[in-house]
Amino acid sequence: MSKPGAKRESASLFRARARVRPRAQLTLPEEIRRAMHVSEGDEIEFAIHTDGTITVRGYVFVPSDQAWFFTPEGLAGKRQADDEIAAGGGTVHESAEAMFVHLGTLGAAD
């Protein structure tokens, strides 16, 4: 039984420690990097909450010319394409030129 007002620690899947080195640097353990989906050059976001807890998450930038892909519409289109491919659909082209010719004919039918 816990004491009144005592904070209860949540269950952990994995725990790790890292020593803060000069200039406030530390190395994230491999398991933590994998769980956060970060690698060299990515950013880490820290948030301090009103209850005193601190959350840490990976923050990966997407180049602005690729951001459209991560919109709800872009992701829905990817899911639709994945489903079509899984069902045996889709078209394979001999070359990029042939693909663009095919795409041009799709627009002409509208």
C-alpha positions as CSV (number, residue, x, y, z in Angstrom):
1,M,0.0,0.0,0.0
2,S,1.4,3.4,-0.9
3,K,1.6,6.5,1.3
4,P,-1.0,9.2,0.7
5,G,0.3,11.8,-1.8
6,A,3.1,9.5,-2.9
7,K,3.7,9.3,-6.7
8,R,3.3,5.9,-8.1
9,E,6.0,4.9,-10.6
10,S,4.6,3.5,-13.8
11,A,5.8,0.2,-15.2
12,S,8.7,0.3,-17.5
13,L,9.5,-1.9,-20.5
14,F,13.2,-0.8,-20.5
15,R,15.3,1.4,-18.3
16,A,18.7,2.9,-19.1
17,R,21.0,5.5,-17.7
18,A,23.4,7.9,-19.4
19,R,26.1,10.0,-17.8
20,V,26.1,13.7,-18.6
21,R,29.5,14.6,-20.0
22,P,31.2,18.0,-20.4
23,R,29.1,20.6,-22.3
24,A,26.0,18.7,-21.1
25,Q,26.4,16.0,-23.7
26,L,25.1,12.4,-23.3
27,T,24.9,9.4,-25.5
28,L,21.5,7.7,-25.8
29,P,21.6,3.9,-25.4
30,E,20.9,2.0,-28.6
31,E,17.6,0.6,-27.3
32,I,16.4,4.1,-26.6
33,R,17.4,5.4,-30.0
34,R,15.6,2.5,-31.7
35,A,12.4,3.1,-29.6
36,M,12.5,6.8,-30.5
37,H,13.2,6.1,-34.2
38,V,16.1,8.6,-34.2
39,S,19.6,8.5,-35.6
40,E,22.5,10.9,-36.0
41,G,21.3,14.3,-37.1
42,D,17.8,13.9,-35.8
43,E,16.5,16.1,-33.0
44,I,15.2,15.2,-29.6
45,E,12.2,17.1,-28.1
46,F,11.9,17.5,-24.3
47,A,8.8,18.7,-22.6
48,I,8.4,19.6,-18.9
49,H,4.8,19.1,-17.7
50,T,3.0,20.9,-14.9
51,D,3.1,17.8,-12.8
52,G,6.9,17.7,-13.0
53,T,7.2,14.8,-15.4
54,I,9.4,15.2,-18.4
55,T,8.7,13.5,-21.8
56,V,11.3,12.9,-24.4
57,R,10.5,12.1,-28.1
58,G,12.3,11.9,-31.3
59,Y,11.7,14.8,-33.7
60,V,12.5,14.0,-37.3
61,F,12.2,16.8,-39.8
62,V,10.6,16.1,-43.2
63,P,11.9,18.1,-46.1
64,S,9.3,20.6,-47.2
65,D,9.0,19.2,-50.7
66,Q,8.0,15.8,-49.1
67,A,5.6,17.1,-46.5
68,W,2.6,16.5,-48.7
69,F,3.1,12.8,-48.3
70,F,2.5,13.0,-44.6
71,T,-0.8,14.8,-44.8
72,P,-4.0,12.7,-44.2
73,E,-4.7,12.8,-48.0
74,G,-1.2,11.7,-48.8
75,L,-1.2,8.8,-46.3
76,A,-4.7,7.7,-47.5
77,G,-3.3,7.6,-51.0
78,K,-0.4,5.5,-49.9
79,R,-2.7,3.1,-48.1
80,Q,-4.9,2.8,-51.2
81,A,-1.9,2.1,-53.4
82,D,-0.6,-0.5,-50.9
83,D,-4.0,-2.2,-50.9
84,E,-4.1,-2.2,-54.7
85,I,-0.6,-3.7,-55.0
86,A,-1.4,-6.3,-52.3
87,A,-4.5,-7.3,-54.4
88,G,-2.3,-7.8,-57.5
89,G,-3.2,-4.5,-59.1
90,G,-1.0,-1.8,-60.5
91,T,0.9,-1.3,-63.7
92,V,4.6,-2.0,-64.4
93,H,6.3,0.1,-67.0
94,E,9.4,-0.6,-69.1
95,S,10.7,2.9,-68.5
96,A,10.0,6.3,-66.9
97,E,9.0,7.6,-70.3
98,A,6.4,4.9,-70.7
99,M,5.1,5.6,-67.3
100,F,4.6,9.3,-68.1
101,V,2.9,8.5,-71.4
102,H,0.5,6.2,-69.5
103,L,-0.1,8.9,-66.9
104,G,-0.8,11.4,-69.7
105,T,-3.5,9.1,-71.1
106,L,-5.2,8.9,-67.8
107,G,-5.6,12.7,-67.6
108,A,-6.9,12.8,-71.2
109,A,-9.8,10.5,-70.3
110,D,-11.2,13.0,-67.8
